[in-house]
Amino acid sequence: MKTTLALIAAVGLAVPAAAMPADAVPYSVSVKYSDLNLDTPEGLARLERRIDMASREVCGFERVVTGTRIRSSEINACRDKVKAKAMAHIAAVREEQARGG
């Protein structure tokens, strides 16, 4: 069983096209969960927090944009998409473990 989860976001989802460099590449962050018991609500909550923090990093959620404090809809959409993919992956891992895999 893998004990890390790679969160990857295409830079195009997080940055408007005008601000994106031509040679932009996807950015990824690994989220370790080998120390968590995913069979408990506490373990799942801790993993969700880790995924949330990683999605913020991957999508540039904390990036300061001059002239506004409002996050772009692209950044919010990126974060939502990355979190959904990560949680779907975790659900698949848990299902496989439940079947004895």
C-alpha positions in Angstrom: 0.0 0.0 0.0 1.2 3.4 -0.8 1.6 5.7 2.1 1.9 9.0 0.4 -0.5 10.8 -2.0 0.8 13.1 -4.7 -1.4 16.1 -5.2 -0.8 17.6 -8.7 -2.4 20.6 -10.3 -1.9 21.9 -13.7 -0.5 25.4 -13.4 -3.1 26.5 -16.0 -5.9 25.8 -13.5 -4.3 28.0 -10.9 -3.0 30.9 -12.9 -4.7 33.0 -15.5 -3.4 32.4 -19.0 -1.8 35.9 -19.3 0.2 35.4 -16.1 1.3 31.8 -16.9 4.8 31.3 -18.3 5.1 29.4 -21.6 7.2 26.6 -20.0 4.9 26.1 -17.0 4.8 22.5 -15.7 2.5 20.9 -13.2 3.4 21.2 -9.5 3.0 18.4 -7.0 3.1 17.9 -3.2 3.2 14.6 -1.4 0.9 14.0 1.5 2.1 11.3 3.9 -0.6 9.3 5.7 1.3 6.1 6.9 1.1 7.4 10.5 -2.7 7.8 10.4 -5.4 5.2 11.1 -7.9 5.8 8.3 -10.4 3.6 10.0 -11.1 6.2 12.6 -12.9 9.6 12.2 -9.8 11.3 13.7 -7.4 9.8 11.3 -9.6 10.8 8.3 -10.0 14.3 9.7 -6.2 14.7 10.0 -5.7 13.4 6.5 -8.3 15.8 5.2 -6.5 18.7 6.9 -3.2 17.6 5.3 -4.9 17.4 1.9 -6.4 20.8 2.4 -3.0 22.3 3.3 -1.3 20.6 0.3 -4.1 21.7 -2.1 -3.5 25.3 -0.9 0.2 25.0 -1.7 -0.3 23.3 -5.1 -2.9 25.8 -6.3 -1.2 29.0 -5.0 -4.0 29.7 -2.5 -1.8 31.8 -0.3 -0.2 33.7 -3.2 -0.6 37.5 -2.8 -1.9 39.3 -5.9 -1.2 43.0 -5.9 -4.4 45.1 -5.9 -6.8 42.6 -4.5 -7.4 40.3 -1.5 -10.0 38.2 -3.4 -8.8 34.9 -4.6 -9.4 34.2 -8.2 -12.1 31.7 -9.2 -9.3 29.6 -10.9 -7.5 29.2 -7.7 -10.6 28.2 -5.8 -11.6 25.7 -8.6 -8.1 24.3 -8.6 -8.2 23.7 -4.9 -11.6 22.1 -5.1 -10.6 19.8 -7.9 -7.3 18.7 -6.3 -9.1 18.0 -3.0 -11.8 16.0 -4.7 -9.3 13.9 -6.6 -7.2 13.2 -3.5 -10.3 12.2 -1.5 -11.4 9.9 -4.3 -8.0 8.3 -4.3 -8.1 7.8 -0.5 -11.6 6.3 -0.9 -10.3 3.8 -3.5 -7.3 2.9 -1.2 -9.7 2.3 1.7 -12.0 0.2 -0.4 -9.1 -1.9 -1.6 -7.9 -2.5 1.9 -11.4 -3.5 3.0 -11.4 -6.2 0.3 -8.1 -7.5 1.7 -5.8 -5.9 -1.0 
